[in-house]
Amino acid sequence: MDAVRRLASLARAIGKNDVAKQLDAEAAAQRTTLEKTFWSPEKKFFAYAVDVKGQRIDKPSVLGTVD
C-alpha cells in the first residue's frame, strides 16, 4: 500500500496525473481491504493473521504501526 502511494507521488512529480489518480485509488482500495480483513473492532487492534477459513487470528500485530 505504501509502495503504491509512493508510485503515485512519483507519477505526479513527472506530470502523469492520470496514472497518479489511478494509483491513489488502488492504494485506497488496498487500505480498505486491509482494514476490513485484519481490523478487530472487538479488540481494537489489527489481527496478526487470518486462518485458512478467512477468520481473524485476534492477536496483536505490527499493522497498527504501518501507515
FENWOPE-V407395 format. One line per field, one symbol per residue. phi: phi as a letter, one per 40 degrees, with the letter a starting at -180 (. if undefined). A space follows every 50 residues. Layout:
# FENWOPE-V407395
phi=???
This chain:
# FENWOPE-V407395
phi=.ccccccccccccbgccccdcccdcccccccccdcccbcbcccgacccab cccgccccbdbcdcccb
